[in-house]
Amino acid sequence: MESHHKILLLDDDPDLLDLYKAILSKLPSQPVVQTATSGARGLALLAAQPFRLLICDLKMPKMDGLQVLSIVRRRYPELRTVVMTGVQDEEFRSRAYALGVDLFWLKPETQQNLQMFLECIESLMGRDADTGFRGVQSKSLMDIVQMECLSQSSAVLRVTRGSLVGKIWIHYGELIDAEADGALGEAAFRRILEWKSGTFETLPAEPERERTIHKPVNALLLESAQAMDEIAGNVVTGSPEEIEHRKNVWRLSALTREGAEWVVSLPSGGPCQPEACGTQAAEEMAKWMRAAGDACKRLSERIDAGPLSHVQGINAERNVVMLPWDEQSFLVGWPAQAETDQLLEKSKKIVAAWDS
């Protein structure tokens, strides 16, 4: 019997899920489309059965799309991911690409470019692998570069913005060089990414071009997002929902920047609910934090050792660092292969940025 790939649609709008399920079910590859209205439900479905593609909204209650994508990247590195959102914000686009998504698509553009959207999804499902995504959704230079690299292309992108001209060299899907306004390499690439508008054209590849850029594309996109964070500072405006969403973006940025997997925050005293970023197991982690904190307090009183500084542990799966901080405690999870002598200071940086 012929098997069909599965698509998981994740959005908190049931009407939209029904609409896109009907649209995607008619793709030539005839995928099986399942839906979920929350991040927790979506992750449960991913754990229960294999999926080829996840299409995820960004703004959802409790666990937003960026947190889901952060967990998915770690648990299911082979899963293809698409962000489909109404959030028209370059900061969120940068963060999504830094989390390794294959495509960032704005919901309003789906109605205008439905056929283009469906061709992208069909390609990600495994069809037309040799044709790539050249020129798809070309309003964002970030999208163009990401898609050229995804499709393993070799080309030179010539980007023009008024009197400014820049070039980006890509060889078999690897970003190798850039040039703009007298700058070369990574500096030129970052400068070009700052251009909010302009035109581009695809020129023939130059395989003999000397390579000056060795970082992965997503790493450079993450640096761009971090630079935007620094410019924006601590000022956030908008509705409570938008402020909460930006807070999640900031926290994920701190996690990704330092290389941590997740953070759990537990207020001191009383039955307060923990907050988490990057993990579903907040309650379980909070129980462990309470037990560890109580045990350390009893031991400290017995030997008169003073207040707890931190707790650091390691097992075959990961490292953890627990830090008491003002009126709350934090537990930071790290990959097992992380260098343990740096984890304490890195954890302090993440905690310091938690509510910045």
Secondary structure by P-SEA (a helix, b strand, c coil): cbbbbbbbbbcccaaaaaaaaaaaaacccccbbbbbccaaaaaaaaaaccccbbbbbcccccccaaaaaaaaaaccccbbbbbbcccccaaaaaaaaaaccccccccccccccaaaaaaaaaaaacccccccccccccccaaaaaaaaaaaccbbbbbbbcccbbbbbbbcccccccccccccccaaaaaaaaacccbbbbbccccccccccccccaaaaaaaaaaaaaaaacccccccaaaaaaaaaaaaaaaaaaacccbbbbbbcccbbbbbbccccaaaaaaaaaaaaaaaaaaaaaaaccccccccccccccbbbbbbbcccbbbbbbbcccccccaaaaaaaaaaaaccc
